[in-house]
Amino acid sequence: MTLQNAPPGLDYERDNKFSKSFKEMMASCLVKDPTKRSSAKTLLKNYYFKQARSNDYISRTLLQGLLVLGDRISRH
């Protein structure tokens, strides 16, 4: 189906919670023709990733309060 139809994408009217930079980044990822699709190297230069938080911040925020894997297993 996807080969004949338009590429998948965000519903811009319904998904207004997404930032403009996220929508642009997603659109560049979903280009069907691989020769026209952005490379990972190019995507990492995109504003969406440039304004992202540091790895340390993300790991502290996401992992804060999680149990150590061994503790999670022993509880079940």
VMD Tcl script that draws the C-alpha trace (Angstrom):
set ca {
  {0.00 0.00 0.00}
  {2.63 2.53 1.00}
  {4.52 2.03 -2.27}
  {1.56 3.34 -4.28}
  {0.24 5.86 -1.76}
  {1.70 9.02 -0.34}
  {4.27 8.50 2.42}
  {2.99 8.35 5.99}
  {3.06 11.55 7.95}
  {1.63 13.49 10.82}
  {-1.90 14.83 10.70}
  {-0.91 18.49 10.98}
  {-4.37 19.68 11.96}
  {-4.93 17.03 14.61}
  {-1.33 16.81 15.80}
  {-0.89 20.50 16.58}
  {0.91 19.56 19.81}
  {4.08 18.87 17.81}
  {6.56 21.68 17.19}
  {7.30 22.98 13.72}
  {10.87 21.66 13.95}
  {9.61 18.16 14.87}
  {7.15 18.15 11.96}
  {9.87 19.23 9.53}
  {12.28 16.60 10.85}
  {9.62 13.86 10.56}
  {8.72 14.92 7.03}
  {12.37 14.65 5.98}
  {12.56 11.14 7.52}
  {9.46 9.92 5.71}
  {10.51 10.76 2.14}
  {9.88 7.58 0.15}
  {12.76 7.95 -2.30}
  {15.88 6.95 -0.35}
  {18.09 9.07 -2.61}
  {16.08 12.17 -1.58}
  {15.66 11.22 2.10}
  {17.88 12.97 4.64}
  {20.81 10.98 5.99}
  {21.33 10.46 9.71}
  {24.29 12.84 9.54}
  {22.11 15.55 7.97}
  {19.27 14.93 10.42}
  {21.57 15.39 13.40}
  {22.29 18.92 12.12}
  {18.55 19.67 12.10}
  {17.34 22.31 14.56}
  {15.12 19.74 16.29}
  {18.17 17.80 17.44}
  {20.35 20.87 17.94}
  {17.97 22.23 20.57}
  {17.59 18.87 22.34}
  {18.76 18.41 25.91}
  {22.07 16.73 26.71}
  {22.37 12.97 27.10}
  {23.16 13.44 30.80}
  {19.97 15.42 31.37}
  {17.85 12.88 29.50}
  {19.31 9.89 31.32}
  {18.95 11.58 34.72}
  {15.36 12.59 33.99}
  {14.23 9.28 32.48}
  {16.05 6.99 34.87}
  {15.29 8.94 38.03}
  {13.15 6.81 40.32}
  {13.49 3.59 38.31}
  {14.52 0.50 40.17}
  {17.75 -1.24 39.26}
  {17.00 -4.11 36.86}
  {17.94 -6.77 39.43}
  {15.57 -5.21 41.97}
  {12.73 -5.14 39.43}
  {13.21 -8.82 38.61}
  {13.36 -9.91 42.25}
  {10.06 -8.14 42.99}
  {8.15 -10.29 40.47}
}
mol new
graphics top color blue
foreach p $ca { graphics top sphere $p radius 0.5 }
foreach p [lrange $ca 0 end-1] q [lrange $ca 1 end] { graphics top cylinder $p $q radius 0.2 }
display resetview
